[in-house]
């Protein structure tokens, strides 16, 4: 086996192996645990960087193992999977640092970090999955690995949320299983390929293909939080902040969206989607979710719940871009995969910092918080403005491409959805920014810093500053080849040739 | 090398902001220096800077007269107001926040002027609009908060509409977003409507002015000066840049737009007379003047052949209004805080008279240049109305001067510090000196020195002086009902805010009723007498079978 076939496996193992070792550690072996975690992250960063260079030079990375009859276990590094792998790796790095600071003195850290690593391994495996069966395997693994993280605190409330989470995701997983099984029966499980592999079946097997698509999208829609399958997401907010951050930015929500991208473009393909008239309902569903999520976000009085509904809305931008079936819109959708991740993770870190440092959970407690925690509040402002789509922050680039893409394929009404959503985003984010900077602070804000060097633990501050800066930089440097936008364009050039 | 100057123009304020965060209060005195690169760029006029490595089609800078003039007056105004603010905000407890927003707004304002493409323009535009909010609500009282809320709501709405307009325009241009392409490209109805409303909300001409008379007076004086003098013009500049030169749709729309501008100029003057604070009167005067700028735009769209003359008129008017209005707002701030010596009142009258169209001043020259073109165009019959607007402007400014004079009675008995009156005096004197210093103004000024021209400019002004004299003699007051009038927009803005906090909306999600599901499953199992297979499994098998049958 050459290195090109081992690299995908190594990327998955680089977080799986440390995770498994961490399970065996005793609670007080803090230093070893941190070392293992960071070593795993560092190794993964190097491996992913190597693969990025390889893929941009046109190499293919494929690892295959016999698994089921007719459906091998395939890990494959193409441009699309690398977008997601890189995002997961970068955000895993930041979140690991954050989680080390966040959980410094709390119990059960070995369990937490063990599952944390498993969760990232599953995400990366899912991103690298080369066919539907492998995808399904990691999809289910992810469900199992995230459940202990959601219920980590062990309170009755979090156990209840965990049950809801499990009910939704296992149900969704079952639907995906059925869809995959149906497709396997129809066409086998070949590798994902640009343009899909179902073209030959469209004429004869139209109805079954439609049923399979509905099953897959409904199943994936649970994780991607399409309405009305989003109910678990706000409930899962009881998890610790780093978990929420990871859940929202990469691990769970994004895998759903990523799965939809795969199914639409690498299983069905744009032509089959057109022929089966499947894109339009998906587009409507995405548009409805975007507006509905924003409207619901307005109603929330708790910071994390508001962010959760904002995720419901923002993740559907990806589905929207995909369902538009035009090259520019796909670029917008794909690039939003990365952009939303960066911005949303920033917002969740900030919410975590507020809660951890000052015990602020509700929106009306945020008054004047900018004076006490200026750096965190600045990062929060960057994230919030980015979500609204203010240039030069990353969100603007996504919006521009989605809007131009919608015009390109003649769906002008999507522009209204985008603008309406942006206005609603402004309506629920700007009051938070206003409270932070302009409102009269409560008493406790008056005690400044209290002799600390930074406004909060530096391990909590560093990731926040990093991701906020990254959100701005990927927006400013969007035109360069190394930005997410550059990469998304590469994907579209390569995978969806015109 | 000097090409890179364009990069420094908007970046200098951002660097200054970074310095401010780092060194805190110590650097405030030198922050006005952030305008220097812009002035240097006006002076040197380097070739535009191509930023293709940032993004295809992004270009900053321009050698044309309009860009240079706009950048020049903006930099002078921001610089003078910056020196003024360093002194006037010295005692302010939250001055760091003030200066942060100041520098961000400055960066945005300079960027949107040097931008030669729509994306950079939009970046500067939103940076400026959003940061200006920080300046408006800075006093922190309820009035400022209310005005700020209305401002922000409309600013965000305007930005979204503008973005939609820019996307449509870019789509029509095949993905290109540089202004030079757009200037040649015909525009369609929806795009035009979006751009007009989106940019008009910033420019504040009638009927999109509702936020302006509320927001501009509440900000600290130097902030009002840049808000009214420099930032308003962004909307006009954007319209000029984004719309084509010669377009049948625009030509057809010119008449209603001209009428709107003219009506706005008169209407704002009328409402401004009812305001009881000098800064509010000045803000209404800005609405009125924006009506004039809209008229110039409409005229240019109607007469593409006269474009050169009209772009000059636009430029002269922009420069003139920016400097004069800035000077007046600074004066309104000073008359509140200190007593001006009598000689200073002569200086103070200069920008007011310039706005009223005094010959030999910037305003008189700009108006004469406009009238000359107007006279030859399709709307020559409307000229008397223009004189009426001139009269309205004159009387409005006399009212503002009168209110400032009244403010003096209550002001503390001290002289204004030099750091305040020096920059102010510079702005004031520019109203008279600029026509001599700047060739673009000198030529029209010398051309329009004939007696007929002078009389056309002077009689509305003289009439206004006479009318004001009568009003003062007779002791006319604004009726209480009119003076206490509140803008209905504020109520709507509050309702909107309430609606946004508690939108009436049902919960729309599947709540899996586990107990009920389990009960049904049991009954089902009971029915089938197969305890090993639950309903879920049956369902799954059913779907697979269905697939098999179809697939089979």
Boltz contact constraints between the chains, C-beta under 6 A:
constraints:
  - contact:
      token1: [A, 167]
      token2: [B, 512]
      max_distance: 6.0
  - contact:
      token1: [A, 178]
      token2: [B, 543]
      max_distance: 6.0
  - contact:
      token1: [A, 182]
      token2: [B, 547]
      max_distance: 6.0
  - contact:
      token1: [A, 185]
      token2: [B, 551]
      max_distance: 6.0
  - contact:
      token1: [A, 186]
      token2: [B, 551]
      max_distance: 6.0
  - contact:
      token1: [A, 205]
      token2: [B, 551]
      max_distance: 6.0
  - contact:
      token1: [A, 207]
      token2: [B, 550]
      max_distance: 6.0
  - contact:
      token1: [A, 208]
      token2: [B, 547]
      max_distance: 6.0
  - contact:
      token1: [A, 208]
      token2: [B, 550]
      max_distance: 6.0
  - contact:
      token1: [A, 208]
      token2: [B, 551]
      max_distance: 6.0
  - contact:
      token1: [A, 228]
      token2: [B, 508]
      max_distance: 6.0
  - contact:
      token1: [A, 228]
      token2: [B, 509]
      max_distance: 6.0
  - contact:
      token1: [A, 228]
      token2: [B, 510]
      max_distance: 6.0
  - contact:
      token1: [A, 231]
      token2: [B, 509]
      max_distance: 6.0
  - contact:
      token1: [A, 231]
      token2: [B, 510]
      max_distance: 6.0
  - contact:
      token1: [A, 295]
      token2: [B, 503]
      max_distance: 6.0
  - contact:
      token1: [A, 295]
      token2: [B, 505]
      max_distance: 6.0
  - contact:
      token1: [A, 298]
      token2: [B, 500]
      max_distance: 6.0
  - contact:
      token1: [A, 298]
      token2: [B, 503]
      max_distance: 6.0
  - contact:
      token1: [A, 390]
      token2: [B, 126]
      max_distance: 6.0
  - contact:
      token1: [A, 391]
      token2: [B, 123]
      max_distance: 6.0
  - contact:
      token1: [A, 392]
      token2: [B, 123]
      max_distance: 6.0
  - contact:
      token1: [A, 403]
      token2: [B, 167]
      max_distance: 6.0
  - contact:
      token1: [A, 404]
      token2: [B, 167]
      max_distance: 6.0
  - contact:
      token1: [A, 407]
      token2: [B, 171]
      max_distance: 6.0
  - contact:
      token1: [A, 415]
      token2: [B, 164]
      max_distance: 6.0
  - contact:
      token1: [A, 419]
      token2: [B, 160]
      max_distance: 6.0
  - contact:
      token1: [A, 419]
      token2: [B, 164]
      max_distance: 6.0
  - contact:
      token1: [A, 422]
      token2: [B, 160]
      max_distance: 6.0
  - contact:
      token1: [A, 423]
      token2: [B, 160]
      max_distance: 6.0
  - contact:
      token1: [A, 426]
      token2: [B, 156]
      max_distance: 6.0
  - contact:
      token1: [A, 427]
      token2: [B, 500]
      max_distance: 6.0
  - contact:
      token1: [A, 438]
      token2: [B, 137]
      max_distance: 6.0
  - contact:
      token1: [A, 479]
      token2: [B, 54]
      max_distance: 6.0
  - contact:
      token1: [A, 479]
      token2: [B, 55]
      max_distance: 6.0
